Amino acid sequence: MYFTVPGRLTTAVQEVTTNKEKATLQSHQSSDYDQEIHLLRKHLDGLEHEKEKDQKVIDELQGALTRAREVSTTVVYSPLYGMSK
């Protein structure tokens, strides 16, 4: 294809402009993604903290249940009540 010098210059300027616009858009998208990643990491940290607290409560409840079962077994099978194992 035959281009004139002014035509080539115009085409080159348009390409540069298009490329700058694409780069700007990609930069904004990258920044948005970085912010989203930051927020998701904070949310994940919060969930992990909640999980740790929930696990502590579960452990405490399991311990209490185990102690209650031991007490219940001791009372039911106690020789004082005339029962045996």
N, CA, C and O atoms as a GROMACS GRO file, in nm:
protein
  340
    1MET      N    1   0.083  -0.116   0.000
    1MET     CA    2   0.000   0.000   0.000
    1MET      C    3   0.088   0.124   0.000
    1MET      O    4   0.194   0.128   0.063
    2TYR      N    5   0.043   0.222  -0.070
    2TYR     CA    6   0.119   0.345  -0.082
    2TYR      C    7   0.061   0.450   0.012
    2TYR      O    8  -0.056   0.487   0.000
    3PHE      N    9   0.144   0.500   0.104
    3PHE     CA   10   0.100   0.604   0.197
    3PHE      C   11   0.184   0.728   0.172
    3PHE      O   12   0.302   0.722   0.137
    4THR      N   13   0.120   0.839   0.192
    4THR     CA   14   0.196   0.964   0.186
    4THR      C   15   0.256   0.987   0.323
    4THR      O   16   0.211   0.929   0.422
    5VAL      N   17   0.354   1.070   0.329
    5VAL     CA   18   0.420   1.099   0.456
    5VAL      C   19   0.320   1.157   0.555
    5VAL      O   20   0.315   1.110   0.669
    6PRO      N   21   0.239   1.257   0.518
    6PRO     CA   22   0.141   1.307   0.614
    6PRO      C   23   0.041   1.197   0.655
    6PRO      O   24  -0.002   1.193   0.770
    7GLY      N   25   0.007   1.109   0.564
    7GLY     CA   26  -0.085   1.000   0.596
    7GLY      C   27  -0.024   0.903   0.696
    7GLY      O   28  -0.090   0.858   0.789
    8ARG      N   29   0.102   0.871   0.675
    8ARG     CA   30   0.172   0.782   0.768
    8ARG      C   31   0.184   0.846   0.906
    8ARG      O   32   0.169   0.780   1.009
    9LEU      N   33   0.212   0.975   0.905
    9LEU     CA   34   0.225   1.046   1.032
    9LEU      C   35   0.092   1.047   1.106
    9LEU      O   36   0.087   1.026   1.228
   10THR      N   37  -0.016   1.071   1.034
   10THR     CA   38  -0.149   1.071   1.095
   10THR      C   39  -0.180   0.933   1.153
   10THR      O   40  -0.232   0.922   1.264
   11THR      N   41  -0.151   0.829   1.077
   11THR     CA   42  -0.175   0.692   1.123
   11THR      C   43  -0.092   0.662   1.247
   11THR      O   44  -0.142   0.602   1.342
   12ALA      N   45   0.034   0.703   1.247
   12ALA     CA   46   0.122   0.680   1.361
   12ALA      C   47   0.071   0.754   1.485
   12ALA      O   48   0.073   0.701   1.595
   13VAL      N   49   0.027   0.877   1.465
   13VAL     CA   50  -0.027   0.956   1.578
   13VAL      C   51  -0.152   0.889   1.634
   13VAL      O   52  -0.169   0.882   1.755
   14GLN      N   53  -0.238   0.839   1.546
   14GLN     CA   54  -0.360   0.770   1.590
   14GLN      C   55  -0.325   0.643   1.669
   14GLN      O   56  -0.386   0.613   1.771
   15GLU      N   57  -0.225   0.571   1.620
   15GLU     CA   58  -0.183   0.449   1.690
   15GLU      C   59  -0.127   0.482   1.827
   15GLU      O   60  -0.156   0.413   1.925
   16VAL      N   61  -0.045   0.587   1.834
   16VAL     CA   62   0.013   0.627   1.962
   16VAL      C   63  -0.098   0.670   2.058
   16VAL      O   64  -0.096   0.633   2.176
   17THR      N   65  -0.193   0.745   2.008
   17THR     CA   66  -0.305   0.790   2.091
   17THR      C   67  -0.385   0.670   2.142
   17THR      O   68  -0.420   0.663   2.259
   18THR      N   69  -0.414   0.578   2.053
   18THR     CA   70  -0.488   0.458   2.091
   18THR      C   71  -0.411   0.377   2.195
   18THR      O   72  -0.468   0.329   2.293
   19ASN      N   73  -0.282   0.363   2.173
   19ASN     CA   74  -0.199   0.288   2.267
   19ASN      C   75  -0.194   0.356   2.404
   19ASN      O   76  -0.197   0.289   2.507
   20LYS      N   77  -0.187   0.489   2.406
   20LYS     CA   78  -0.187   0.562   2.534
   20LYS      C   79  -0.320   0.542   2.606
   20LYS      O   80  -0.322   0.523   2.728
   21GLU      N   81  -0.429   0.548   2.531
   21GLU     CA   82  -0.560   0.527   2.592
   21GLU      C   83  -0.573   0.386   2.650
   21GLU      O   84  -0.625   0.368   2.760
   22LYS      N   85  -0.524   0.288   2.576
   22LYS     CA   86  -0.527   0.150   2.625
   22LYS      C   87  -0.441   0.137   2.750
   22LYS      O   88  -0.482   0.072   2.847
   23ALA      N   89  -0.324   0.198   2.749
   23ALA     CA   90  -0.234   0.190   2.865
   23ALA      C   91  -0.298   0.257   2.986
   23ALA      O   92  -0.288   0.206   3.098
   24THR      N   93  -0.363   0.370   2.966
   24THR     CA   94  -0.431   0.438   3.076
   24THR      C   95  -0.543   0.352   3.132
   24THR      O   96  -0.557   0.339   3.254
   25LEU      N   97  -0.623   0.294   3.044
   25LEU     CA   98  -0.731   0.206   3.086
   25LEU      C   99  -0.677   0.086   3.164
   25LEU      O  100  -0.730   0.051   3.269
   26GLN      N  101  -0.573   0.024   3.113
   26GLN     CA  102  -0.514  -0.091   3.180
   26GLN      C  103  -0.455  -0.053   3.315
   26GLN      O  104  -0.461  -0.130   3.411
   27SER      N  105  -0.398   0.067   3.323
   27SER     CA  106  -0.343   0.114   3.449
   27SER      C  107  -0.455   0.132   3.552
   27SER      O  108  -0.438   0.094   3.668
   28HIS      N  109  -0.567   0.189   3.510
   28HIS     CA  110  -0.682   0.206   3.600
   28HIS      C  111  -0.737   0.068   3.643
   28HIS      O  112  -0.770   0.048   3.760
   29GLN      N  113  -0.747  -0.023   3.549
   29GLN     CA  114  -0.796  -0.157   3.582
   29GLN      C  115  -0.702  -0.226   3.680
   29GLN      O  116  -0.747  -0.291   3.774
   30SER      N  117  -0.573  -0.211   3.658
   30SER     CA  118  -0.475  -0.271   3.747
   30SER      C  119  -0.488  -0.214   3.888
   30SER      O  120  -0.481  -0.287   3.987
   31SER      N  121  -0.506  -0.084   3.896
   31SER     CA  122  -0.523  -0.019   4.026
   31SER      C  123  -0.650  -0.069   4.094
   31SER      O  124  -0.650  -0.096   4.214
   32ASP      N  125  -0.758  -0.082   4.018
   32ASP     CA  126  -0.884  -0.134   4.073
   32ASP      C  127  -0.865  -0.276   4.125
   32ASP      O  128  -0.914  -0.310   4.232
   33TYR      N  129  -0.795  -0.359   4.048
   33TYR     CA  130  -0.770  -0.497   4.089
   33TYR      C  131  -0.686  -0.501   4.216
   33TYR      O  132  -0.711  -0.582   4.306
   34ASP      N  133  -0.585  -0.414   4.224
   34ASP     CA  134  -0.501  -0.409   4.343
   34ASP      C  135  -0.584  -0.372   4.466
   34ASP      O  136  -0.567  -0.431   4.573
   35GLN      N  137  -0.674  -0.275   4.452
   35GLN     CA  138  -0.760  -0.237   4.563
   35GLN      C  139  -0.852  -0.351   4.602
   35GLN      O  140  -0.872  -0.376   4.721
   36GLU      N  141  -0.908  -0.420   4.505
   36GLU     CA  142  -0.996  -0.533   4.534
   36GLU      C  143  -0.920  -0.644   4.605
   36GLU      O  144  -0.971  -0.704   4.700
   37ILE      N  145  -0.798  -0.672   4.560
   37ILE     CA  146  -0.716  -0.774   4.626
   37ILE      C  147  -0.689  -0.735   4.771
   37ILE      O  148  -0.698  -0.818   4.860
   38HIS      N  149  -0.658  -0.608   4.793
   38HIS     CA  150  -0.633  -0.560   4.929
   38HIS      C  151  -0.756  -0.580   5.017
   38HIS      O  152  -0.745  -0.629   5.130
   39LEU      N  153  -0.873  -0.543   4.966
   39LEU     CA  154  -0.996  -0.559   5.043
   39LEU      C  155  -1.027  -0.707   5.070
   39LEU      O  156  -1.070  -0.742   5.180
   40LEU      N  157  -1.006  -0.791   4.970
   40LEU     CA  158  -1.031  -0.934   4.988
   40LEU      C  159  -0.935  -0.994   5.091
   40LEU      O  160  -0.974  -1.082   5.168
   41ARG      N  161  -0.811  -0.949   5.092
   41ARG     CA  162  -0.715  -0.998   5.191
   41ARG      C  163  -0.756  -0.957   5.333
   41ARG      O  164  -0.746  -1.035   5.427
   42LYS      N  165  -0.804  -0.832   5.346
   42LYS     CA  166  -0.851  -0.786   5.477
   42LYS      C  167  -0.971  -0.869   5.520
   42LYS      O  168  -0.981  -0.909   5.637
   43HIS      N  169  -1.061  -0.896   5.428
   43HIS     CA  170  -1.180  -0.977   5.458
   43HIS      C  171  -1.139  -1.118   5.499
   43HIS      O  172  -1.194  -1.174   5.594
   44LEU      N  173  -1.043  -1.175   5.428
   44LEU     CA  174  -0.994  -1.308   5.459
   44LEU      C  175  -0.930  -1.311   5.598
   44LEU      O  176  -0.951  -1.406   5.674
   45ASP      N  177  -0.853  -1.209   5.631
   45ASP     CA  178  -0.792  -1.201   5.764
   45ASP      C  179  -0.900  -1.199   5.871
   45ASP      O  180  -0.888  -1.265   5.974
   46GLY      N  181  -1.006  -1.123   5.846
   46GLY     CA  182  -1.117  -1.117   5.941
   46GLY      C  183  -1.184  -1.253   5.957
   46GLY      O  184  -1.217  -1.293   6.069
   47LEU      N  185  -1.204  -1.322   5.846
   47LEU     CA  186  -1.265  -1.455   5.852
   47LEU      C  187  -1.176  -1.554   5.926
   47LEU      O  188  -1.226  -1.637   6.002
   48GLU      N  189  -1.045  -1.546   5.903
   48GLU     CA  190  -0.953  -1.636   5.973
   48GLU      C  191  -0.955  -1.609   6.123
   48GLU      O  192  -0.947  -1.702   6.203
   49HIS      N  193  -0.965  -1.480   6.160
   49HIS     CA  194  -0.972  -1.445   6.302
   49HIS      C  195  -1.101  -1.501   6.363
   49HIS      O  196  -1.099  -1.555   6.473
   50GLU      N  197  -1.213  -1.486   6.291
   50GLU     CA  198  -1.341  -1.542   6.338
   50GLU      C  199  -1.332  -1.694   6.352
   50GLU      O  200  -1.384  -1.751   6.448
   51LYS      N  201  -1.266  -1.758   6.258
   51LYS     CA  202  -1.251  -1.904   6.262
   51LYS      C  203  -1.173  -1.945   6.386
   51LYS      O  204  -1.210  -2.043   6.452
   52GLU      N  205  -1.068  -1.872   6.418
   52GLU     CA  206  -0.989  -1.903   6.538
   52GLU      C  207  -1.074  -1.889   6.664
   52GLU      O  208  -1.069  -1.974   6.753
   53LYS      N  209  -1.152  -1.780   6.671
   53LYS     CA  210  -1.239  -1.761   6.786
   53LYS      C  211  -1.343  -1.872   6.794
   53LYS      O  212  -1.368  -1.925   6.903
   54ASP      N  213  -1.404  -1.907   6.682
   54ASP     CA  214  -1.503  -2.014   6.680
   54ASP      C  215  -1.440  -2.147   6.723
   54ASP      O  216  -1.503  -2.224   6.796
   55GLN      N  217  -1.318  -2.174   6.680
   55GLN     CA  218  -1.252  -2.299   6.717
   55GLN      C  219  -1.227  -2.304   6.867
   55GLN      O  220  -1.239  -2.409   6.928
   56LYS      N  221  -1.191  -2.190   6.927
   56LYS     CA  222  -1.170  -2.185   7.072
   56LYS      C  223  -1.301  -2.217   7.144
   56LYS      O  224  -1.301  -2.293   7.241
   57VAL      N  225  -1.411  -2.160   7.097
   57VAL     CA  226  -1.541  -2.187   7.159
   57VAL      C  227  -1.577  -2.335   7.143
   57VAL      O  228  -1.624  -2.398   7.237
   58ILE      N  229  -1.555  -2.389   7.024
   58ILE     CA  230  -1.584  -2.531   7.000
   58ILE      C  231  -1.502  -2.618   7.094
   58ILE      O  232  -1.554  -2.713   7.153
   59ASP      N  233  -1.372  -2.587   7.108
   59ASP     CA  234  -1.286  -2.664   7.198
   59ASP      C  235  -1.337  -2.657   7.342
   59ASP      O  236  -1.339  -2.758   7.413
   60GLU      N  237  -1.377  -2.537   7.385
   60GLU     CA  238  -1.430  -2.521   7.521
   60GLU      C  239  -1.558  -2.602   7.540
   60GLU      O  240  -1.576  -2.669   7.642
   61LEU      N  241  -1.645  -2.596   7.441
   61LEU     CA  242  -1.771  -2.670   7.451
   61LEU      C  243  -1.748  -2.821   7.450
   61LEU      O  244  -1.815  -2.895   7.522
   62GLN      N  245  -1.654  -2.867   7.368
   62GLN     CA  246  -1.623  -3.010   7.367
   62GLN      C  247  -1.565  -3.054   7.501
   62GLN      O  248  -1.597  -3.162   7.550
   63GLY      N  249  -1.482  -2.971   7.559
   63GLY     CA  250  -1.426  -3.001   7.691
   63GLY      C  251  -1.537  -3.007   7.796
   63GLY      O  252  -1.540  -3.098   7.880
   64ALA      N  253  -1.628  -2.910   7.792
   64ALA     CA  254  -1.739  -2.909   7.887
   64ALA      C  255  -1.828  -3.030   7.868
   64ALA      O  256  -1.875  -3.089   7.966
   65LEU      N  257  -1.852  -3.069   7.744
   65LEU     CA  258  -1.934  -3.187   7.717
   65LEU      C  259  -1.866  -3.314   7.769
   65LEU      O  260  -1.931  -3.400   7.829
   66THR      N  261  -1.738  -3.324   7.748
   66THR     CA  262  -1.663  -3.440   7.797
   66THR      C  263  -1.670  -3.446   7.950
   66THR      O  264  -1.694  -3.553   8.006
   67ARG      N  265  -1.650  -3.332   8.018
   67ARG     CA  266  -1.659  -3.328   8.164
   67ARG      C  267  -1.799  -3.363   8.211
   67ARG      O  268  -1.816  -3.434   8.311
   68ALA      N  269  -1.900  -3.314   8.141
   68ALA     CA  270  -2.038  -3.344   8.179
   68ALA      C  271  -2.067  -3.493   8.163
   68ALA      O  272  -2.136  -3.552   8.246
   69ARG      N  273  -2.018  -3.553   8.059
   69ARG     CA  274  -2.037  -3.698   8.039
   69ARG      C  275  -1.968  -3.777   8.149
   69ARG      O  276  -2.022  -3.877   8.197
   70GLU      N  277  -1.849  -3.734   8.189
   70GLU     CA  278  -1.776  -3.803   8.296
   70GLU      C  279  -1.852  -3.793   8.428
   70GLU      O  280  -1.862  -3.891   8.502
   71VAL      N  281  -1.904  -3.675   8.456
   71VAL     CA  282  -1.982  -3.656   8.578
   71VAL      C  283  -2.108  -3.740   8.572
   71VAL      O  284  -2.143  -3.805   8.671
   72SER      N  285  -2.176  -3.740   8.460
   72SER     CA  286  -2.298  -3.817   8.443
   72SER      C  287  -2.272  -3.965   8.461
   72SER      O  288  -2.348  -4.033   8.529
   73THR      N  289  -2.165  -4.015   8.402
   73THR     CA  290  -2.129  -4.156   8.414
   73THR      C  291  -2.094  -4.189   8.558
   73THR      O  292  -2.131  -4.296   8.607
   74THR      N  293  -2.024  -4.100   8.625
   74THR     CA  294  -1.985  -4.123   8.763
   74THR      C  295  -2.108  -4.129   8.853
   74THR      O  296  -2.115  -4.216   8.940
   75VAL      N  297  -2.203  -4.042   8.835
   75VAL     CA  298  -2.323  -4.038   8.917
   75VAL      C  299  -2.410  -4.160   8.891
   75VAL      O  300  -2.456  -4.222   8.986
   76VAL      N  301  -2.432  -4.195   8.766
   76VAL     CA  302  -2.520  -4.306   8.731
   76VAL      C  303  -2.463  -4.438   8.781
   76VAL      O  304  -2.538  -4.522   8.831
   77TYR      N  305  -2.334  -4.457   8.770
   77TYR     CA  306  -2.275  -4.584   8.806
   77TYR      C  307  -2.210  -4.583   8.945
   77TYR      O  308  -2.133  -4.673   8.979
   78SER      N  309  -2.240  -4.484   9.020
   78SER     CA  310  -2.179  -4.472   9.152
   78SER      C  311  -2.232  -4.578   9.246
   78SER      O  312  -2.353  -4.604   9.247
   79PRO      N  313  -2.147  -4.638   9.326
   79PRO     CA  314  -2.192  -4.737   9.422
   79PRO      C  315  -2.286  -4.678   9.527
   79PRO      O  316  -2.362  -4.751   9.590
   80LEU      N  317  -2.281  -4.546   9.546
   80LEU     CA  318  -2.370  -4.483   9.643
   80LEU      C  319  -2.516  -4.495   9.601
   80LEU      O  320  -2.605  -4.495   9.686
   81TYR      N  321  -2.540  -4.506   9.472
   81TYR     CA  322  -2.676  -4.516   9.422
   81TYR      C  323  -2.718  -4.660   9.397
   81TYR      O  324  -2.825  -4.685   9.341
   82GLY      N  325  -2.637  -4.753   9.438
   82GLY     CA  326  -2.671  -4.894   9.425
   82GLY      C  327  -2.664  -4.946   9.283
   82GLY      O  328  -2.728  -5.046   9.251
   83MET      N  329  -2.588  -4.882   9.200
   83MET     CA  330  -2.575  -4.927   9.062
   83MET      C  331  -2.430  -4.963   9.035
   83MET      O  332  -2.339  -4.913   9.101
   84SER      N  333  -2.411  -5.048   8.942
   84SER     CA  334  -2.274  -5.083   8.906
   84SER      C  335  -2.258  -5.076   8.756
   84SER      O  336  -2.356  -5.076   8.680
   85LYS      N  337  -2.137  -5.071   8.716
   85LYS     CA  338  -2.108  -5.062   8.572
   85LYS      C  339  -2.134  -5.192   8.504
   85LYS      O  340  -2.115  -5.203   8.383
   0.00000   0.00000   0.00000
